[in-house]
Amino acid sequence: FNGPYAEYLMGQDCFNPNFPLIHMGFNLEFLDIFIRLLETLKGEGVAYCQIASCLTIQLLGLTYAAALLKKSPQNRKEHIINNIRFKMHDSLHTNINLDELAAQHNVSYTWFRKAFKELIGISPGQYLLNLKLEKSCKMLKESELTISEIAFATGFASEYHFSKIFKKKLKMAPSLYKRCTY
């Protein structure tokens, strides 16, 4: 990984080996790109290397932007909520129990729900549901998996429940959404 832009970025003051950590807070775009980079690195061939380089430059650019904006360090509440959000993203394929998630971070569910809604603007349950639906939409567009497989891969209890929620939120059935994306 090299090139003029990579060299430019790495020459900036914020990329200092003496201070290797840059505070970014919870950055969903960074997280998504990082996950795509990890998936890309599983492939072989020139195209995969080029895609990985592009994704790496995106990550460096986001890091550089965060360093320029110099976000203030998180307070305890932001830190806990961002850790829980990361856990939600990381465990999306499982059945996430929000009460247990709060307990794992040594806070009550009531405190967690109130703090989450205050910082993010929606309840943790709605946030989680939105994540599942975003992931399922992506899978419907980009994979050959069946609707049932996608339902279980995104943590829904059944295809019926997934289809019912999908239809309610997106105003169309998953099968129609899948057909419309091609």
BELWO-V854573 format. One record per residue. N is the residue number from 1. SS is DSSP state (alpha for helix, beta for strand, coil for the rest). Layout:
BEGIN
n=(N;N)
ss=(SS;SS)
END
This chain:
BEGIN
n=(1;2;3;4;5;6;7;8;9;10;11;12;13;14;15;16;17;18;19;20;21;22;23;24;25;26;27;28;29;30;31;32;33;34;35;36;37;38;39;40;41;42;43;44;45;46;47;48;49;50;51;52;53;54;55;56;57;58;59;60;61;62;63;64;65;66;67;68;69;70;71;72;73;74;75;76;77;78;79;80;81;82;83;84;85;86;87;88;89;90;91;92;93;94;95;96;97;98;99;100;101;102;103;104;105;106;107;108;109;110;111;112;113;114;115;116;117;118;119;120;121;122;123;124;125;126;127;128;129;130;131;132;133;134;135;136;137;138;139;140;141;142;143;144;145;146;147;148;149;150;151;152;153;154;155;156;157;158;159;160;161;162;163;164;165;166;167;168;169;170;171;172;173;174;175;176;177;178;179;180;181;182)
ss=(coil;coil;coil;alpha;alpha;alpha;alpha;alpha;alpha;alpha;coil;coil;coil;coil;coil;beta;coil;coil;beta;coil;coil;coil;coil;coil;coil;coil;coil;alpha;alpha;alpha;alpha;alpha;alpha;alpha;alpha;alpha;alpha;alpha;alpha;alpha;coil;coil;coil;coil;coil;alpha;alpha;alpha;alpha;alpha;alpha;alpha;alpha;alpha;alpha;alpha;alpha;alpha;alpha;alpha;alpha;alpha;alpha;alpha;alpha;alpha;alpha;alpha;alpha;coil;coil;coil;coil;coil;coil;alpha;alpha;alpha;alpha;alpha;alpha;alpha;alpha;alpha;alpha;alpha;alpha;alpha;alpha;alpha;coil;coil;coil;coil;coil;coil;coil;alpha;alpha;alpha;alpha;alpha;alpha;alpha;coil;coil;coil;coil;alpha;alpha;alpha;alpha;alpha;alpha;alpha;alpha;alpha;alpha;alpha;alpha;coil;coil;coil;alpha;alpha;alpha;alpha;alpha;alpha;alpha;alpha;alpha;alpha;alpha;alpha;alpha;alpha;alpha;alpha;alpha;alpha;alpha;coil;coil;coil;coil;alpha;alpha;alpha;alpha;alpha;alpha;alpha;coil;coil;coil;coil;coil;alpha;alpha;alpha;alpha;alpha;alpha;alpha;alpha;alpha;alpha;alpha;alpha;coil;coil;coil;alpha;alpha;alpha;alpha;alpha;alpha;alpha;coil;coil)
END
